[in-house]
């Protein structure tokens, strides 16, 4: 049996926010030598982009910040709620959609990622899809900050 902590990031289409969050956490884990202690994935509550790579603007932003994204979009499944230890959701809409898939046993695993953001605790991660490059960098900064703080809470456990 594996002692790896299993982390899932969830957004709407799994082409902007959640794959970027996945990439950020994987890079942080690799840089600190903790990558063998975690399993990290991402998905979306919608099915529009299944099988696609992340949005080209997300990939460009990730590269500018030293991260290569390798994931492909997939949709959240009910069994994900049993499998993952931590399900970190980008906004309240996707939080509600994620919770609807659960019969109630796993609700403690599901929370907003920005609950860990010291500069915007409890707020939504904005969707940069309809914006410009500044919006993608803003999302990167929010995710990076939130994931860094979340990771410090995991090291304490």
ABEGO torsion letter per residue (X at the ends): XBABBBBBBBBAAGABAAAAAAAAAAAAAAAAGAAAABBBBBBBABAAABGBBBBAAAAAAAAAAGBBBABBBBBBBAAAAAABABBBBABAAAAAAAAAABAGAAAAABBBAAAABAAABGBBBBBAAABBAAAAAAAAAAAAAAAAAAAAAAAAX
